[in-house]
Amino acid sequence: MRFSLVWDRKAKEHYNELKPKAEASLKSREKSKKGKATKDEELFKQVRKCVKLLTENPRHPGLQTHPFSSIPNPYKKDENMFEAYVQQHTSGAYRVFWCYGPEKKQITIVAIVSHP
């Protein structure tokens, strides 16, 4: 089942901050003819992949999705929020916090943050 995305304002802002950093880094790297992608490029690529997998299958094994209780669901207080892994085995690894809704076949991205 495919889900459409709804973005929390702050989550969308964070996503939109990551994207130009990655694009600028890519341009700079191409200009200087360096081969290895930078941290900014890799992070955006990983976040974009995580969001894509969420829309295709929120239970994809690579996301390691599980309920997260420290953030309340913005639509229904009695329903779960979820945490999906963007990165693993990395200090300050990024996570995407999300929930189902507000409508059927929708997922709301609530936050994209570095794990403490």
Sequence and secondary structure as in RCSB ss.txt:
>XXXX:A:sequence
MRFSLVWDRKAKEHYNELKPKAEASLKSREKSKKGKATKDEELFKQVRKCVKLLTENPRHPGLQTHPFSSIPNPY
KKDENMFEAYVQQHTSGAYRVFWCYGPEKKQITIVAIVSHP
>XXXX:A:secstr
   EEEE HHHHHHHHHHHHHHHHHHHHHHHTT  S  HHHHHHHHHHHHHHHHHH TT GGGT EEE SS  SS
 TTS EEEEES SSSTT EEEEEEE SSTTEEEEEEEEE  
